[in-house]
Amino acid sequence: MDPFERSATDKTPYVLLDPKQGRLEVRGCSIHENADRFFLPLIEMVEDYAQQPPEKTLVKFTLTYFNSSSAKYLLDLLKVFDELHASGKSQVTMDWVYEEGDLNMEEAGEDFQGLLDFPVKLVEVP
């Protein structure tokens, strides 16, 4: 599987899925009008990745904002990683990065932390 990279726009985040490095990075703002068109192909790629993952997988989110439709797909995406972690094929960890004082993103990270079985580290940056 080749790496996948998508540039950020005003409404969509930057995405990098690097199968060889065992890394998914999503950063920016996620406020698409049709979140399914953005996330469903990504979820399919992650499902393919989960068939032959490396020993360790790092998921890193650095979001400044996401809307409610994005939240649903983010959770769907993270559930694929949760299943991968539970299968024992790959040790999945997540860094949820948010700006200092951004209580909305901090709380979102805490919410995901409570919903997932793999380790989620909240990382506050200045």
PyMOL commands that set and color helices and strands:
alter all, ss='L'
color gray80, all
select helices_A, chain A and resi 35-49+68-87+103-115
alter helices_A, ss='H'
color red, helices_A
select strands_A, chain A and resi 4-6+14-18+23-30+56-66+91-99+120-125
alter strands_A, ss='S'
color yellow, strands_A
deselect
rebuild
show_as cartoon
